[in-house]
Each structure stands twice: as structure tokens, then as C-alpha cells.
Amino acid sequence: VQLQASGGGLVQPGGSLRLSCASSGSIFSRNAWGWYRQDPGKQREFVAGITSGGKTNYLDSVMGRFTISRDNAKNAVYLQMNSLKPEDTAIYYCNTVPWDADFWGQGTLVTVSS
């Protein structure tokens, strides 16, 4: 199963984007979900996670700017990104927490630039 993230794009510093990711119901409800990102030439890093019960955690550098949420009825997870900075530029992926190698999709590119 490959997950498809969407919602990326080009945004100016200080702008906002909302990323979305949908999965099948059979895998969604029982798992914690997360957003990860990878800048070319760097390792993929964890950005935010949410448990099946709604508990969240974040990378320190996005704390207070990004918000992860999930809609169990739609089998979807979201990442609201506000006050974006150029250093947030990366390809963003969704996956379970911890990640499952079978679930990596192509990600969605977020570019923060003036």
C-alpha cells in the first residue's frame, strides 16, 4: 500500500499550506500516523505524529507552527502548516509511526520561497 500525500506547492515565507493524506480503513484506525519530510541531500526526518487517541508530538522546529490532525471517518490525516519558513522546503510524506517501508508514496513538494 502506497500512501499519496497532497496539498503541497509554492508559498511565500509566512504563508500557509494544508497537506492531506488518505489511506484505507483497514490500516488507518489502528495506527498512529505521522508526517515526515526530506530535503534533497538530507535524511528523511519526522515532523509530526498523532496517535489513534489523538495525542500529538512535533519536531521542535515546527512546534507552534504546524498542527497534525486526523479524521477517522475519512481515514485521513492532515498537516496544517502556518508561518512557513524557507527551511521548511522539502518533500513531505505521510506514513505510520513508526514508519512502514511499504507505505512510502511519492510525497508532496513544499517550496517556501519569495
C-alpha positions as a Markdown table, in Angstrom:
| # | Residue | x | y | z |
|---|---|---|---|---|
| 1 | Val | 0.0 | 0.0 | 0.0 |
| 2 | Gln | 1.4 | 3.3 | -1.0 |
| 3 | Leu | 0.0 | 6.5 | 0.5 |
| 4 | Gln | -0.5 | 9.6 | -1.5 |
| 5 | Ala | 0.1 | 12.9 | 0.1 |
| 6 | Ser | -1.3 | 16.1 | -1.5 |
| 7 | Gly | -1.6 | 19.8 | -0.9 |
| 8 | Gly | 2.0 | 20.9 | -1.4 |
| 9 | Gly | 3.0 | 23.9 | -3.6 |
| 10 | Leu | 4.9 | 27.1 | -3.7 |
| 11 | Val | 4.3 | 29.6 | -0.9 |
| 12 | Gln | 6.0 | 32.7 | 0.3 |
| 13 | Pro | 7.7 | 32.9 | 3.7 |
| 14 | Gly | 5.0 | 33.4 | 6.4 |
| 15 | Gly | 2.4 | 31.7 | 4.3 |
| 16 | Ser | 0.3 | 28.5 | 5.0 |
| 17 | Leu | -0.4 | 25.2 | 3.4 |
| 18 | Arg | -2.6 | 22.2 | 4.4 |
| 19 | Leu | -1.4 | 18.8 | 3.5 |
| 20 | Ser | -3.7 | 15.8 | 3.2 |
| 21 | Cys | -3.2 | 12.0 | 3.1 |
| 22 | Ala | -5.8 | 9.3 | 2.8 |
| 23 | Ser | -5.4 | 5.6 | 3.5 |
| 24 | Ser | -7.6 | 2.5 | 3.5 |
| 25 | Gly | -9.8 | 2.0 | 6.5 |
| 26 | Ser | -8.2 | -1.4 | 7.3 |
| 27 | Ile | -4.9 | 0.2 | 8.2 |
| 28 | Phe | -5.9 | 3.7 | 9.3 |
| 29 | Ser | -7.8 | 3.3 | 12.5 |
| 30 | Arg | -5.4 | 1.1 | 14.4 |
| 31 | Asn | -2.2 | 3.1 | 13.7 |
| 32 | Ala | -0.5 | 6.2 | 14.8 |
| 33 | Trp | 0.2 | 8.4 | 11.8 |
| 34 | Gly | 2.9 | 10.9 | 11.0 |
| 35 | Trp | 4.3 | 13.4 | 8.6 |
| 36 | Tyr | 7.9 | 13.2 | 7.5 |
| 37 | Arg | 9.9 | 15.4 | 5.2 |
| 38 | Gln | 13.1 | 15.1 | 3.2 |
| 39 | Asp | 15.2 | 17.8 | 1.6 |
| 40 | Pro | 17.4 | 16.6 | -1.2 |
| 41 | Gly | 20.8 | 15.6 | 0.1 |
| 42 | Lys | 19.5 | 15.2 | 3.7 |
| 43 | Gln | 18.0 | 12.4 | 5.6 |
| 44 | Arg | 14.2 | 12.0 | 5.9 |
| 45 | Glu | 13.0 | 13.4 | 9.3 |
| 46 | Phe | 10.0 | 13.1 | 11.4 |
| 47 | Val | 7.9 | 16.2 | 11.5 |
| 48 | Ala | 4.7 | 15.4 | 13.4 |
| 49 | Gly | 2.7 | 12.4 | 14.7 |
| 50 | Ile | -0.7 | 11.6 | 16.1 |
| 51 | Thr | -1.8 | 8.5 | 17.9 |
| 52 | Ser | -5.1 | 6.7 | 17.4 |
| 53 | Gly | -6.3 | 8.5 | 20.5 |
| 54 | Gly | -5.3 | 12.0 | 19.2 |
| 55 | Lys | -2.1 | 12.6 | 21.2 |
| 56 | Thr | 0.3 | 14.6 | 19.1 |
| 57 | Asn | 4.0 | 15.3 | 19.1 |
| 58 | Tyr | 6.2 | 17.5 | 16.9 |
| 59 | Leu | 9.7 | 18.3 | 15.7 |
| 60 | Asp | 10.9 | 21.1 | 17.8 |
| 61 | Ser | 11.5 | 23.4 | 14.9 |
| 62 | Val | 7.8 | 23.2 | 13.8 |
| 63 | Met | 6.2 | 23.3 | 17.3 |
| 64 | Gly | 3.6 | 26.1 | 17.4 |
| 65 | Arg | 3.5 | 26.5 | 13.6 |
| 66 | Phe | 2.3 | 23.1 | 12.4 |
| 67 | Thr | -0.7 | 21.1 | 13.5 |
| 68 | Ile | -1.4 | 17.5 | 12.7 |
| 69 | Ser | -4.9 | 16.1 | 12.8 |
| 70 | Arg | -6.8 | 13.0 | 11.7 |
| 71 | Asp | -10.3 | 12.3 | 10.6 |
| 72 | Asn | -11.1 | 8.7 | 11.4 |
| 73 | Ala | -14.3 | 8.8 | 9.4 |
| 74 | Lys | -12.4 | 9.7 | 6.3 |
| 75 | Asn | -9.3 | 7.6 | 7.0 |
| 76 | Ala | -7.3 | 10.8 | 6.5 |
| 77 | Val | -4.5 | 12.7 | 8.3 |
| 78 | Tyr | -3.7 | 16.3 | 7.8 |
| 79 | Leu | -0.9 | 18.7 | 8.4 |
| 80 | Gln | -1.7 | 22.4 | 8.7 |
| 81 | Met | 1.4 | 24.4 | 8.2 |
| 82 | Asn | 1.5 | 28.1 | 9.2 |
| 83 | Ser | 4.2 | 30.7 | 9.3 |
| 84 | Leu | 6.2 | 28.7 | 6.8 |
| 85 | Lys | 9.9 | 29.3 | 6.6 |
| 86 | Pro | 12.4 | 28.6 | 3.7 |
| 87 | Glu | 13.9 | 25.8 | 5.8 |
| 88 | Asp | 10.5 | 24.0 | 5.7 |
| 89 | Thr | 11.1 | 23.4 | 2.0 |
| 90 | Ala | 11.1 | 19.6 | 1.4 |
| 91 | Ile | 9.1 | 16.7 | 0.1 |
| 92 | Tyr | 6.5 | 15.8 | 2.7 |
| 93 | Tyr | 5.3 | 12.2 | 3.2 |
| 94 | Cys | 2.8 | 10.6 | 5.4 |
| 95 | Asn | 3.3 | 7.2 | 7.0 |
| 96 | Thr | 2.5 | 5.3 | 10.1 |
| 97 | Val | 4.5 | 5.9 | 13.3 |
| 98 | Pro | 6.9 | 4.2 | 13.4 |
| 99 | Trp | 7.1 | 4.2 | 9.6 |
| 100 | Asp | 6.4 | 1.2 | 7.4 |
| 101 | Ala | 8.6 | 0.7 | 4.4 |
| 102 | Asp | 5.7 | -0.5 | 2.3 |
| 103 | Phe | 3.7 | 2.7 | 2.8 |
| 104 | Trp | 6.1 | 5.3 | 1.4 |
| 105 | Gly | 4.5 | 7.1 | -1.5 |
| 106 | Gln | 5.8 | 9.9 | -3.8 |
| 107 | Gly | 5.2 | 12.7 | -1.3 |
| 108 | Thr | 4.2 | 16.2 | -2.0 |
| 109 | Leu | 6.6 | 19.0 | -2.6 |
| 110 | Val | 6.5 | 22.1 | -0.4 |
| 111 | Thr | 8.6 | 25.1 | -1.5 |
| 112 | Val | 8.8 | 28.2 | 0.6 |
| 113 | Ser | 10.4 | 31.0 | -1.3 |
| 114 | Ser | 9.9 | 34.7 | -2.1 |
